[in-house]
Each structure stands twice: as structure tokens, then as C-alpha cells.
Amino acid sequence: MARSVSTVCEMFKANEPSAAQTPVALTANTAVYIPTVGRNVIIGITPAANGTVKVYKGDGVAAMNDITFAVTKDKISFVELDTSSFGIIDAENENVGSIKLECSAAGTLVAVNAL
């Protein structure tokens, strides 16, 4: 199965605009990997149908449980995640961490690091 990797729009300074973010297309029930940039990441998901989003727990010391939440068709839902709790080390490159999530519906996703 091919991996879908999102980009993260980085905010460098408070009260200054960040670079424009291009939404990443979500395919239903397909994992998306979001790089763990900074301490927290804010993720916005806009599904094309009602469904659920599952965020997988990380494999670090601060790992939490998987979380699942409902999303509504054509409404953007936001979640802010602590990268130390949800970051998963990439087996192919130990220096790269990512957050794994799946949405039961197709749609779009954007991610930005929190200051």
C-alpha cells in the first residue's frame, strides 16, 4: 500500500502569516502520515461524507492510546496533537517521525505546527 505523506505548514513567528497551505487529498480508509514538526501539530480535516478519523498512538515514552472522533460532511474539524505522544518513528529512517491517521471518508487535510 502506498503511503500518503502530508506536508506541514510551518509558523515561524507569532502574528505573521505563514506560507500558503495546499490541502492534501484523503482517500477513504487509507493512512496519511504527517511529519512531526515542532512540539504540537494542528490538523484540519474536511471530509466529503460523515465518518470518523482515527489517530494512532505513538511509539515513544509518552505514547497515548489511539483516538477516534467523528467528522461531519463538508465541515472542517480540527485536532491539536502533541508530537511526543503521537509521533511514530519511521522504520526506514530513524530520524524521521510522523503521525499516522486514517479517515473513513475521502476529503482533504491540512496541517500546521503550533507556536
MIDRENBA-743217 format. One record per residue: residue number from 1; residue in one letter; z, y, x of N, C-alpha, C in turn. Coordinates in pm, whole numbers. Last residue first. Example, Ala and Ser with C-alpha at 12.3 -4.5 7.8 and 13.67 -1.06 7.14 Angstrom:
  lomi  zavo     n.z     n.y     n.x    ca.z    ca.y    ca.x     c.z     c.y     c.x
     2     s     708    -225    1285     714    -106    1367     787       3    1290
     1     a     780    -569    1319     780    -450    1230     780    -330    1320
This chain:
  lomi  zavo     n.z     n.y     n.x    ca.z    ca.y    ca.x     c.z     c.y     c.x
   115     l    1744    2730     267    1805    2803     379    1950    2768     392
   114     a    1567    2427     205    1659    2532     159    1718    2601     280
   113     n    1220    2353     216    1354    2339     273    1439    2455     225
   112     v    1034    2225     -58    1065    2338      30    1203    2315      91
   111     a     766    2065    -227     894    2055    -156     909    2176     -65
   110     v     609    1950    -526     619    2048    -418     757    2032    -354
   109     l     391    1739    -709     520    1757    -640     506    1868    -539
   108     t     246    1625   -1019     243    1696    -891     383    1716    -839
   107     g     147    1314   -1169     179    1456   -1178     164    1522   -1044
   106     a     220    1003   -1341     141    1084   -1248     182    1230   -1265
   105     a     544     852   -1376     425     916   -1433     350     989   -1323
   104     s     757     762   -1236     692     665   -1323     567     721   -1390
   103     c     781     838    -894     780     891   -1030     704     791   -1117
   102     e     983     791    -608     877     741    -695     893     803    -832
   101     l    1063     882    -268    1082     892    -411     961     837    -484
   100     k    1229     908      37    1136     829     -44    1167     849    -191
    99     i    1234    1130     299    1297    1097     172    1192    1024      90
    98     s    1235    1062     653    1172    1106     529    1256    1064     410
    97     g    1219    1123    1007    1289    1080     887    1216    1131     764
    96     v    1125    1030    1325    1079    1092    1202    1158    1035    1084
    95     n    1192     889    1547    1227    1031    1546    1190    1101    1416
    94     e    1092     631    1527    1235     652    1508    1275     799    1499
    93     n     833     518    1376     859     632    1462    1004     673    1441
    92     e     829     299    1214     724     310    1314     747     424    1411
    91     a    1039     335    1037    1044     220    1128     940     230    1240
    90     d    1189     635     975    1060     566     973    1062     457    1078
    89     i    1495     660     808    1426     661     938    1299     579     927
    88     i    1549     859     534    1523     721     576    1446     728     707
    87     g    1778    1076     379    1678    1055     483    1670     908     523
    86     f    1986    1122     206    1867    1056     152    1758    1033     256
    85     s    2192    1242     348    2224    1136     251    2102    1058     207
    84     s    2076    1436     502    2156    1334     570    2191    1219     477
    83     t    1950    1607     322    1866    1516     401    1948    1410     475
    82     d    2041    1652      -1    2095    1662     135    2018    1560     219
    81     l    1824    1791    -242    1880    1673    -176    1928    1707     -36
    80     e    1772    1915    -558    1801    1953    -419    1875    1837    -355
    79     v    1515    1912    -794    1631    1842    -741    1647    1889    -597
    78     f    1356    2027   -1092    1393    2045    -953    1512    1959    -918
    77     s    1071    1995   -1296    1211    1959   -1274    1239    1972   -1125
    76     i     846    2151   -1514     886    2127   -1375    1036    2098   -1370
    75     k     671    1989   -1769     785    2076   -1736     827    2046   -1592
    74     d     479    1798   -1841     437    1936   -1816     550    2036   -1790
    73     k     719    1578   -1973     577    1610   -1957     554    1761   -1944
    72     t    1027    1557   -1800     954    1582   -1924     813    1628   -1895
    71     v    1228    1306   -1643    1144    1425   -1634    1061    1434   -1761
    70     a    1550    1168   -1558    1436    1181   -1649    1361    1311   -1623
    69     f    1648    1010   -1249    1663    1111   -1353    1534    1123   -1433
    68     t    1836     824   -1020    1723     824   -1113    1751     931   -1219
    67     i    1925     751    -684    1946     829    -806    1819     824    -890
    66     d    2097     515    -478    1972     563    -535    2008     650    -656
    65     n    2396     640    -314    2324     543    -396    2189     602    -435
    64     m    2390     767      26    2443     764    -110    2377     647    -182
    63     a    2472     781     371    2387     731     264    2460     726     130
    62     a    2574     877     607    2608     950     485    2530     900     363
    61     v    2458     718     803    2601     703     777    2640     768     644
    60     g    2129     632     668    2223     689     764    2367     666     723
    59     d    1933     566     494    1990     456     572    2085     506     681
    58     g    1936     699     155    1900     695     295    1963     578     366
    57     k    1817     595    -169    1924     633     -76    1873     623      67
    56     y    1534     723    -343    1600     613    -274    1705     665    -176
    55     v    1492     845    -659    1505     885    -519    1587     778    -450
    54     k    1279     826    -929    1381     753    -854    1376     802    -710
    53     v    1217     972   -1238    1199     984   -1094    1313     907   -1029
    52     t    1049     894   -1545    1168     901   -1461    1126     915   -1315
    51     g     880    1063   -1816     907     949   -1729    1037     967   -1654
    50     n     606    1204   -1995     750    1181   -1983     774    1060   -1894
    49     a     328    1312   -1792     382    1239   -1907     533    1228   -1888
    48     a     275    1447   -1568     174    1459   -1673     216    1384   -1799
    47     p     551    1622   -1408     480    1502   -1449     378    1530   -1560
    46     t     636    1799   -1144     579    1828   -1275     498    1706   -1317
    45     i     905    1862    -933     815    1759    -984     768    1800   -1123
    44     g    1030    1994    -636     988    2024    -772     884    1924    -817
    43     i    1300    1981    -418    1178    1915    -461    1152    1951    -606
    42     i    1451    2107    -136    1437    2127    -280    1300    2070    -318
    41     v    1659    1979     112    1522    1993      67    1525    2009     -85
    40     n    1883    2062     380    1857    2035     239    1709    2055     208
    39     r    1850    2087     661    1963    2014     605    1940    1973     460
    38     g    1515    2035     795    1637    2109     770    1745    2022     708
    37     v    1314    1798     656    1310    1923     730    1436    2001     695
    36     t    1211    1503     624    1345    1562     618    1348    1682     712
    35     p     908    1465     438     977    1481     566    1113    1549     548
    34     i     875    1238     180     888    1381     207     964    1397     338
    33     y     663    1007      41     759    1028     150     758    1176     187
    32     v     627     832    -258     592     952    -184     701     973     -81
    31     a     516     531    -412     613     603    -330     550     724    -262
    30     t     408     508    -744     369     499    -603     465     585    -521
    29     n     426     539   -1022     490     424    -957     445     401    -812
    28     a     140     743   -1051     250     673   -1118     295     551   -1038
    27     t      93     974    -796      35     862    -869     152     785    -928
    26     l      89    1320    -747     169    1200    -763      89    1097    -840
    25     a     -42    1552    -516     -65    1471    -636      25    1348    -634
    24     v     134    1835    -410      86    1701    -373      70    1623    -502
    23     p      59    2185    -406     121    2068    -466      54    1939    -421
    22     t      95    2395    -136      -5    2323    -213      60    2200    -273
    21     q     255    2699     -95     273    2554    -100     164    2494    -187
    20     a     235    2969     137     199    2910       8     211    2759      15
    19     a     524    3047     337     382    3018     323     356    2956     186
    18     s     776    3261     191     732    3152     278     582    3135     262
    17     p     893    3598     190     814    3490     131     779    3385     236
    16     e    1233    3675     244    1096    3688     289    1016    3572     233
    15     n    1501    3629     190    1435    3744     128    1297    3774     185
    14     a    1576    3461     496    1612    3497     360    1536    3621     316
    13     k    1327    3286     679    1423    3395     668    1453    3422     522
    12     f    1178    3048     652    1233    3084     781    1340    3192     774
    11     m    1105    2768     473    1153    2906     458    1223    2943     588
    10     e     827    2553     462     949    2595     530     979    2743     506
     9     c     721    2301     258     703    2444     284     833    2495     344
     8     v     628    1989     359     742    2070     317     713    2214     356
     7     t     401    1744     227     438    1844     326     558    1920     273
     6     s     417    1391     159     418    1530     118     441    1619     239
     5     v     226    1107     183     324    1190     252     308    1334     208
     4     s     189     789      70     156     928      36     264    1014      97
     3     r      70     496     214     181     589     199     127     726     165
     2     a     -88     217      59     -96     339     138      24     428     110
     1     m       0    -117      85       0       0       0       0     124      90
